[in-house]
Amino acid sequence: MDYEITCHTDIGTTRKVNQDSAAAAVADTSEGPVCMALLCDGMGGIAMGEYASSYVATDMLRWFMEELPELLRGRRTLEQIGEIWTEMLVGYDRHLREYGHRRGIKLGTTATCVLFWKGCFLLAQSGDSRLYESGRKLRQISRDQSRVQEQIDRGLLTKEEARRHPGRNILSDCIGGSRPSVPVCTYGRIRRGTNYVLCSDGLVHELSDKEIARFTNGISHGLRNDLQDRLSEMTEVVKSRGETDNITVVGVMVRGASSIGESILSGICGQGQSQEASRRWLFRVREKILLTSGTGKLAGETLVTETEGEAQDNGQGMDGQRDCGRGFG
């Protein structure tokens, strides 16, 4: 399978800073393309949430370029990489908690990260940023780690009621809360002819699943500009309905059939490389996107950003629109 990536972000109608961060990359390897995409929705003061989300997104992209090549060459499965990702997210969580404690501030971020490899995907998540699969039907792959989702699970709220609930922004898990994060990993097979969409919660409060499906389905593969336009159109609809939060969407288009073949997957999508192939292993990054600090600019086909240094306490405390109940509530 092959992949194309795109991203759209909007600061919103009232915010002064975009606290969302995102990253995506595609690389060609000796055994076919590999793709990673992630989205982080920061929370804290004006600079705090920006720093938290940027910290995670930037280091995950570094990991893709510097550490993933050796893991794939060493025939690591997605399950083994999932264990590594869990350790990484726990490490980010520890860093942000210590960072906040030293400065007497509160900050955190969601993290929804997906890796596509050999016909399968790995999803690692903390918080409520979402991953959708859009094909013949729209399917939400991620599960919101939030208080309203817990009420949905107990039958106390419907999904539609949760979209309007006053406590919809209270998270049950995040990266950077005062209590340790417990990331969740999910594994699955990539469906041909589908698009995968990651989004911050700013998109879904004013947009139903049926509307998301209408915007993201029926796009001819290879027409990345079409998907980019659809992401932009969704954002404008959400803003017209009164959403004030930052809005960020990452799109991954899947095209073609797997060169390795889903039928020969061993373990969880990773075994089977010959010793000869291992000696001649290639890994070449074809495209990368890094969107951080609310300064993302589209340059050619890659979003390039300039990230500020360490966040400075602005004295404004938590952003009133986001709260990690596990750590801050």
C-alpha atoms as one frame of an Amber mdcrd trajectory, in Angstrom:
protein
   0.000   0.000   0.000   1.049   3.588  -0.489   0.108   6.736   1.387  -0.398
  10.440   0.873  -0.626  12.884   3.767  -2.108  16.314   4.251  -3.072  18.597
   7.115  -5.271  21.601   7.811  -5.376  23.762  10.926  -7.270  26.856  12.040
  -6.738  28.940  15.140 -10.502  29.402  15.494 -12.648  32.481  15.837 -11.587
  33.729  19.281  -8.303  32.128  20.359  -5.031  34.056  20.309  -2.821  30.970
  19.952  -3.214  27.608  18.235  -2.376  25.005  20.885  -2.845  22.056  18.522
   0.206  20.280  17.076   0.385  17.633  14.377   2.955  15.588  12.514   2.897
  13.106   9.641   5.494  11.387   7.489   5.813   8.834   4.706   8.989   6.841
   4.035   9.931   4.319   1.359  11.608   1.176   2.702  12.966  -2.066   1.303
   9.626  -3.697   2.149   7.260  -0.954   1.051   6.040   2.421   2.334   5.496
   3.180   6.014   3.421   6.104   7.272   2.943   7.810  10.631   0.430  10.506
  11.603  -0.341  12.070  14.961  -2.322  14.875  16.519  -1.913  16.567  19.906
  -4.375  19.034  21.450  -2.633  21.072  24.128  -4.164  22.476  27.293  -2.866
  25.009  29.798  -2.176  28.725  29.671  -1.601  30.400  26.315   1.989  29.131
  26.132   1.577  25.996  28.253  -0.662  23.910  25.992   1.342  25.034  23.000
   4.555  23.753  24.579   3.023  20.425  25.683   1.592  19.477  22.289   4.680
  20.692  20.423   6.985  18.674  22.671   5.216  15.407  21.887   4.679  15.998
  18.154   8.263  17.107  17.524   9.833  14.153  19.305   7.517  11.618  17.651
   8.566  12.902  14.227  12.219  12.672  15.310  11.586   9.066  16.368  10.101
   8.216  12.966  13.169   9.492  11.134  15.888   8.362  13.533  14.713   5.264
  15.396  12.011   3.582  13.318  14.399   2.583  10.482  16.434   0.351  12.775
  13.308  -1.129  14.382  11.884  -2.135  10.997  15.251  -3.430   9.833  15.371
  -5.495  13.028  11.997  -7.061  12.119  10.053  -5.562  15.032   6.319  -6.184
  14.891   3.664  -3.516  15.379   2.934  -5.056  18.762   6.543  -4.509  19.810
   6.476  -0.964  18.435   3.249  -0.427  20.376   5.126  -1.283  23.560   7.808
   1.248  22.607   5.181   3.912  21.885   3.549   3.275  25.263   6.901   3.810
  26.973   7.444   6.991  24.960   4.041   8.457  25.868   4.585   7.587  29.524
   7.972   9.333  29.287   6.390  12.443  27.746   3.795  12.390  30.515   6.498
  12.227  33.179   8.466  15.069  31.573   5.454  17.397  31.361   4.388  16.666
  34.929   7.905  17.391  36.197   8.140  20.479  33.982   4.875  21.828  35.379
   5.788  20.983  38.979   9.095  22.863  38.779   7.332  25.967  37.464   4.167
  25.752  39.534   1.971  25.486  36.420  -0.461  23.010  34.884  -0.130  21.837
  31.315  -0.925  18.791  29.250  -1.901  17.461  25.846  -3.837  14.719  24.154
  -1.885  12.352  21.911  -3.397  10.242  19.135  -0.689   8.530  17.079  -1.083
   6.005  14.251   1.493   3.972  12.303   0.621   2.235   9.003   2.854  -0.669
   7.986   2.438  -3.801   5.862  -1.341  -3.654   5.632  -1.917  -3.028   9.339
  -2.072  -0.073  11.696  -1.066   0.668  15.271  -2.958   3.336  17.219  -1.674
   4.713  20.530  -3.872   7.183  22.382  -4.199   9.352  25.450  -7.101  11.834
  25.548  -9.939  12.508  23.126  -8.355  13.470  19.796  -9.865  11.062  17.296
  -8.905   8.695  14.484 -11.583   7.923  11.885 -11.556   5.427   9.036 -13.593
   6.725   6.104 -14.522   4.228   3.419 -17.907   2.791   2.551 -18.841   3.701
   6.115 -17.289   6.026   8.682 -15.762   4.217  11.641 -14.281   5.841  14.723
 -11.251   3.703  15.563 -10.148   5.623  18.644 -12.137   5.706  21.863 -12.428
   9.047  23.651 -10.768   8.997  27.048 -13.214  11.446  28.584 -15.834  11.672
  31.311 -18.715  11.867  28.824 -17.470   8.710  27.040 -17.578   6.904  30.374
 -21.213   7.988  30.744 -21.945   6.803  27.188 -20.443   3.421  28.058 -22.748
   3.186  31.102 -25.789   4.082  29.026 -26.297   7.433  30.761 -25.730   9.563
  27.650 -26.196   9.125  23.919 -23.385  10.109  21.569 -25.436  13.088  20.373
 -26.139  14.234  23.948 -22.434  13.981  24.728 -21.614  16.454  21.940 -23.597
  19.132  23.821 -22.786  18.108  27.374 -21.197  20.870  29.530 -18.550  18.408
  30.742 -17.536  17.227  27.274 -14.040  18.737  27.630 -13.090  16.905  30.827
 -10.616  14.140  30.009 -10.110  10.940  31.975  -6.535  10.617  30.675  -3.969
  12.930  29.089  -0.237  13.447  28.748   0.927  15.746  31.540  -1.702  15.348
  34.276  -0.683  15.092  37.917  -1.507  11.360  37.876   0.359   9.057  35.469
  -1.151   8.599  32.025  -2.279   5.153  30.885  -2.025   5.140  27.055  -4.107
   2.617  25.114  -2.903   0.757  21.999  -5.190  -0.619  19.301  -4.265  -2.749
  16.279  -6.125  -3.383  13.035  -5.917  -4.046   9.314  -5.875  -1.240   6.787
  -8.894  -1.273   4.496  -8.268  -0.601   0.843  -9.893   2.441  -0.699 -10.132
   4.316   2.590  -9.000   7.617   4.036  -7.892   7.982   7.635  -8.613  11.232
   9.448  -7.206  12.446  12.767  -8.849  15.470  14.373  -8.867  17.539  17.518
 -12.131  17.867  19.442 -12.658  21.311  17.946 -13.907  19.572  14.793 -16.441
  17.166  16.260 -18.463  19.366  18.631 -20.375  20.959  15.761 -20.117  18.205
  13.146 -21.915  14.843  13.185 -20.361  11.560  12.078 -22.636  11.550   9.024
 -21.303  14.952   8.002 -17.691  13.882   8.539 -18.383  10.834   6.357 -19.835
  12.999   3.609 -16.788  15.271   3.583 -14.127  12.554   3.731 -15.572   9.786
   1.555 -15.710   9.499  -2.242 -12.314  11.113  -2.874 -10.387   9.669  -5.803
  -7.093   8.261  -4.623  -4.123  10.342  -5.613  -6.110  13.592  -5.426  -4.545
  14.934  -2.274  -5.639  18.491  -3.039  -9.227  17.240  -3.015  -8.801  15.852
   0.486  -7.064  19.057   1.576 -10.017  21.066   0.287 -12.472  18.811   2.109
 -10.609  19.261   5.400 -10.705  23.026   4.911 -14.426  22.954   4.082 -15.197
  20.963   7.229 -13.328  23.492   9.327 -15.228  26.429   7.849 -18.573  24.708
   8.502 -17.620  24.114  12.132 -16.577  27.755  12.581 -19.821  28.993  11.009
 -21.737  27.032  13.650 -20.017  28.813  16.505 -17.056  26.612  17.413 -14.340
  28.766  19.013 -11.677  26.138  19.727  -8.560  25.462  17.638  -9.363  22.997
  14.849  -6.784  20.652  13.326  -7.295  17.735  10.931  -4.716  15.331   9.464
  -5.626  13.203   6.452  -3.970   9.988   5.263  -5.006   8.607   1.873  -4.405
   4.902   1.335  -4.003   3.766  -2.252  -2.972   0.614  -4.052  -2.530  -2.898
  -2.772   0.098  -4.017  -0.316   3.292  -5.153  -2.026   3.904  -7.559   0.836
   0.351  -8.830   1.073  -1.957  -8.988   4.064  -2.257 -12.763   3.736   1.314
 -13.432   4.905   1.246 -11.283   8.036   3.008 -13.009  10.926   2.513 -12.107
  14.573   1.136  -8.585  14.413   2.299  -7.239  11.061   6.054  -7.384  11.018
   7.879 -10.713  10.633   9.157 -12.282   7.450  12.177 -10.256   6.312  15.036
 -12.285   4.838  18.616 -11.964   6.064  19.681 -10.718   2.637  16.996  -8.007
   2.692  18.133  -7.037   6.185  21.679  -6.415   4.952  20.408  -4.187   2.136
  17.765  -2.346   4.145  16.710   1.052   2.811  14.692   3.796   4.524  14.089
   7.084   2.723  11.724   9.782   4.050   9.613  10.928   1.112   7.572  13.599
   2.856   7.064  14.991   6.347   4.735  17.454   8.017   5.342  19.194  11.329
   2.767  21.651  12.592   3.503  23.197  15.992   3.223  26.391  17.994   0.362
  27.781  15.946   2.750  29.091  13.285   2.288  26.444  10.599   2.807  27.638
   7.042   2.273  25.636   3.892   5.531  25.527   1.944   5.274  23.407  -1.180
   3.919  20.073  -0.039   5.244  20.234   3.512   3.994  22.200   6.481   6.975
  23.929   8.041   6.898  25.595  11.438   9.087  27.535  13.755   8.826  26.360
  17.353   9.507  28.717  20.199  11.844  27.739  23.033  10.615  26.625  26.451
   7.178  27.881  27.365   6.996  30.841  29.703   4.373  31.082  32.444   1.938
  33.787  31.370   0.102  33.829  34.675  -3.208  32.874  33.101  -3.395  29.302
  34.388  -5.504  26.654  32.681  -7.328  27.249  29.430 -10.943  27.249  30.501
 -12.012  25.185  27.473  -9.917  22.096  28.257  -9.324  20.087  31.405  -7.676
  16.752  32.082  -9.803  15.393  34.878  -7.202  12.736  35.689  -4.623  15.367
  36.493  -6.290  18.757  36.917  -9.847  18.144  38.002
